[in-house]
Amino acid sequence: MTDQQPIDHSFCVAPMLDWTDRHCRYFYRLITQHALLYTEMVTTGAILHGNRERMLQFNQEEHPVAFQLGGSNPTELAECAKIVEQYGYDEINLNVGCPSDRVQNGRFGACLMARPELVGECVAAMQRTVNVPVTVKSRIGIDEQDSYEELIRFIGIVADSGCRTFIVHARKAWLQGLSPKENREIPPLRYDVVMQLKQDFPQLEIVLNGGITTLDQARDYLRRMDGVMLGREVYHNPYILAEVDQRLFGVQQWPVSRHDVAMALIPYIQRQLKQGERLNNISRHILGLFHGVAGARAWRRYISEHAHKPGADENVILQALSFTG
């Protein structure tokens, strides 16, 4: 492979299944130009045997954007990585953190933390195939395999395969007994563990994920980590992205207003509707745009009640906008 172009992981928006689709990412890009965006996780089987165009197409405005793959077969992952690269994504991320039953049944996700040699083989196979960076997103441990010694063994083996960037969710995962939602909330956050990783592997890029809800927190952790990743907070309160470029990337500009974001989305909605998309597939991602300000409830209610109706178009958004301050 050729030399990889560096990607800035200072602030990332997490891959979120059923949430961070191309419409969601286009919307986020209207608010921040510099945050690194991630796709939902897509399995190797879905790419090799499913509707590839539907799963891989994205808007060029989304760059920089990374694609998250789920799988555990090095040959299949390498094949899919090459396909993903051909579509133009900036990074390929291997999911070694999702604890859902569906993922475990496919023998990938968080259960792979118990097989660091296999993860290393997967990473190496993908890196031999593509010129974009291959990164790994993991937990700090699984089940009873949660000692720091086991974690550094995992990181060390995968790093030896050529992975330079690890996004680490600062919770362990219980593969049995907890739902994916509970696995995001019940296991305690251990930021100290992830920070220790950075000290012990200074040559690696370590990105902190899990439980961060404000840009003040993000900026504080960036003093000790290479990057931070936010997920649910961004989805429920997307306007948190408005100050990311200014506060975390040093861009000297005023944040775009909520009203301007909504108006900037209108031409995109019009184009998508002409291509046969339904309004509610786009509008569901923008319900939190006015979170915490006057008119937020009326905005959400009007869109929720009207966007799913046959023939719903951009006028639903414009009418909802009239309820805001």
TORKOL-208055 format. One record per residue (C-alpha): residue number from 1; x, y, z. Coordinates in steps of 0.02 Angstrom, whole numbers, plus 50000, padded with zeros to 5 digits. Example, Ala and Ser with C-alpha at 12.3 -4.5 7.8 and 13.67 -1.06 7.14 Angstrom:
! residues 2
1,50615,49775,50390
2,50684,49947,50357
***
This chain:
! residues 325
1,50000,50000,50000
2,50052,50181,49979
3,50076,50309,50115
4,49912,50350,50202
5,49846,50527,50212
6,49831,50579,50394
7,49656,50601,50462
8,49618,50718,50606
9,49528,50620,50743
10,49521,50766,50865
11,49331,50763,50864
12,49230,50618,50793
13,49044,50579,50784
14,49019,50397,50829
15,48950,50263,50713
16,48772,50231,50773
17,48670,50088,50703
18,48507,50145,50622
19,48556,50327,50652
20,48711,50390,50564
21,48653,50358,50386
22,48697,50472,50239
23,48553,50592,50274
24,48607,50610,50455
25,48788,50640,50405
26,48742,50770,50274
27,48643,50861,50408
28,48790,50857,50530
29,48906,50923,50395
30,48797,51078,50380
31,48844,51117,50561
32,49027,51066,50567
33,49154,51058,50426
34,49295,50974,50523
35,49223,50838,50635
36,49259,50663,50570
37,49096,50572,50533
38,49068,50384,50538
39,48941,50276,50449
40,48832,50149,50534
41,48914,49979,50548
42,48888,49875,50391
43,48930,49689,50389
44,49039,49606,50260
45,48894,49492,50214
46,48782,49641,50178
47,48910,49716,50061
48,48953,49554,49972
49,48774,49493,49952
50,48659,49643,49979
51,48612,49806,49893
52,48788,49876,49886
53,48743,50042,49807
54,48611,50080,49938
55,48731,50040,50081
56,48885,50126,50014
57,48826,50281,49922
58,48855,50445,50011
59,48859,50632,49977
60,49028,50705,49933
61,48993,50847,50054
62,49013,50721,50197
63,49203,50714,50189
64,49296,50676,50297
65,49194,50518,50324
66,49245,50346,50385
67,49159,50181,50349
68,49134,50054,50489
69,49142,49871,50442
70,49082,49722,50543
71,49159,49552,50511
72,49289,49426,50565
73,49345,49341,50404
74,49508,49422,50345
75,49478,49379,50162
76,49301,49448,50161
77,49353,49603,50257
78,49493,49636,50134
79,49373,49618,49987
80,49247,49734,50068
81,49381,49860,50117
82,49433,49873,49935
83,49253,49901,49881
84,49229,50034,50016
85,49388,50122,49963
86,49329,50126,49783
87,49173,50220,49840
88,49286,50357,49909
89,49280,50341,50098
90,49425,50417,50194
91,49450,50280,50324
92,49394,50102,50361
93,49355,50060,50541
94,49336,49883,50609
95,49201,49859,50740
96,49270,49767,50891
97,49154,49848,51016
98,48971,49810,50979
99,48900,49686,51106
100,48729,49647,51028
101,48671,49466,51011
102,48652,49487,50824
103,48833,49541,50809
104,48895,49401,50923
105,48801,49272,50820
106,48900,49334,50671
107,49060,49311,50773
108,49114,49491,50763
109,49099,49650,50866
110,49152,49650,51049
111,49173,49461,51059
112,49327,49482,50946
113,49420,49562,51093
114,49446,49383,51153
115,49537,49346,50988
116,49669,49482,50965
117,49770,49375,50843
118,49619,49360,50728
119,49587,49548,50740
120,49768,49574,50692
121,49747,49460,50541
122,49592,49556,50489
123,49679,49725,50502
124,49832,49664,50410
125,49727,49590,50269
126,49632,49752,50245
127,49790,49858,50251
128,49870,49752,50116
129,49720,49791,50005
130,49685,49976,50029
131,49777,50142,50036
132,49663,50225,50164
133,49692,50205,50352
134,49619,50052,50439
135,49570,50087,50619
136,49491,49987,50761
137,49351,50032,50881
138,49347,49927,51039
139,49296,49920,51222
140,49416,49911,51370
141,49368,49729,51398
142,49230,49599,51392
143,49149,49493,51527
144,49283,49431,51648
145,49421,49470,51523
146,49436,49648,51584
147,49609,49662,51662
148,49725,49797,51602
149,49851,49663,51556
150,49727,49584,51437
151,49686,49753,51360
152,49866,49800,51326
153,49895,49627,51253
154,49749,49657,51133
155,49811,49831,51086
156,49990,49771,51066
157,49947,49625,50951
158,49832,49728,50841
159,49957,49871,50835
160,50091,49748,50778
161,49977,49708,50630
162,49992,49889,50575
163,49845,49978,50659
164,49897,50151,50717
165,49729,50220,50778
166,49618,50145,50913
167,49450,50218,50964
168,49417,50151,51137
169,49247,50153,51223
170,49293,50174,51406
171,49175,50037,51466
172,49189,49849,51466
173,49050,49752,51379
174,48949,49609,51451
175,48912,49491,51308
176,48772,49405,51404
177,48638,49480,51515
178,48642,49662,51457
179,48560,49741,51305
180,48664,49854,51190
181,48579,50004,51274
182,48622,49938,51448
183,48801,49906,51390
184,48813,50092,51351
185,48754,50140,51525
186,48782,50007,51660
187,48967,49959,51650
188,49061,50100,51736
189,49161,50223,51633
190,49349,50201,51656
191,49430,50351,51574
192,49585,50316,51677
193,49611,50153,51584
194,49605,50236,51413
195,49722,50374,51472
196,49843,50243,51535
197,49839,50163,51362
198,49899,50327,51288
199,50042,50334,51412
200,50092,50155,51377
201,50073,50169,51188
202,50129,50348,51150
203,50165,50302,50969
204,49982,50257,50939
205,49835,50373,50912
206,49709,50341,51051
207,49534,50416,51038
208,49422,50420,51192
209,49239,50369,51174
210,49097,50348,51298
211,48995,50464,51408
212,49063,50631,51347
213,48922,50757,51334
214,48998,50932,51321
215,49133,51020,51221
216,49212,51077,51384
217,49239,50893,51428
218,49302,50858,51253
219,49428,50999,51260
220,49488,50943,51430
221,49518,50764,51372
222,49605,50824,51215
223,49746,50886,51327
224,49786,50703,51365
225,49711,50606,51219
226,49730,50615,51030
227,49544,50632,51001
228,49369,50616,51072
229,49214,50535,51000
230,49035,50582,51044
231,48881,50483,50995
232,48711,50491,51078
233,48734,50670,51139
234,48762,50729,50961
235,48611,50635,50896
236,48492,50705,51027
237,48571,50879,51029
238,48652,50901,50857
239,48681,51087,50879
240,48821,51043,51000
241,48922,51027,50838
242,48901,51213,50801
243,49053,51265,50905
244,49164,51115,50866
245,49259,51198,50723
246,49290,51356,50822
247,49332,51282,50992
248,49421,51121,50946
249,49493,51155,50773
250,49536,51339,50793
251,49429,51400,50647
252,49392,51585,50664
253,49209,51598,50615
254,49041,51621,50694
255,48941,51461,50717
256,48799,51438,50594
257,48627,51471,50670
258,48496,51335,50695
259,48381,51425,50574
260,48516,51434,50441
261,48552,51248,50462
262,48369,51206,50433
263,48361,51319,50281
264,48522,51246,50210
265,48444,51074,50219
266,48294,51122,50111
267,48382,51105,49940
268,48448,50935,49994
269,48274,50878,50044
270,48205,50937,49877
271,48338,50838,49782
272,48310,50682,49884
273,48121,50688,49864
274,48142,50698,49675
275,48246,50539,49686
276,48106,50449,49776
277,48161,50469,49956
278,48030,50494,50092
279,48037,50651,50198
280,48031,50560,50365
281,48189,50464,50322
282,48279,50631,50324
283,48178,50731,50451
284,48196,50602,50590
285,48377,50655,50610
286,48340,50840,50636
287,48211,50828,50776
288,48341,50882,50905
289,48403,51035,50811
290,48314,51157,50927
291,48349,51055,51085
292,48344,51165,51238
293,48279,51324,51156
294,48109,51404,51130
295,47998,51313,51006
296,48089,51146,51020
297,47935,51047,51069
298,47825,51123,50932
299,47963,51091,50804
300,47977,50908,50852
301,47790,50881,50863
302,47747,50958,50696
303,47881,50861,50602
304,47838,50699,50691
305,47653,50717,50651
306,47671,50767,50468
307,47835,50706,50391
308,47774,50527,50370
309,47618,50572,50273
310,47607,50535,50086
311,47667,50684,49985
312,47755,50766,50132
313,47887,50886,50068
314,48002,51027,50124
315,47852,51132,50174
316,47836,51024,50329
317,48007,51085,50384
318,47969,51265,50339
319,47806,51261,50437
320,47893,51183,50587
321,48026,51318,50576
322,47890,51450,50597
323,47859,51386,50774
324,48037,51422,50829
325,48103,51587,50894
***
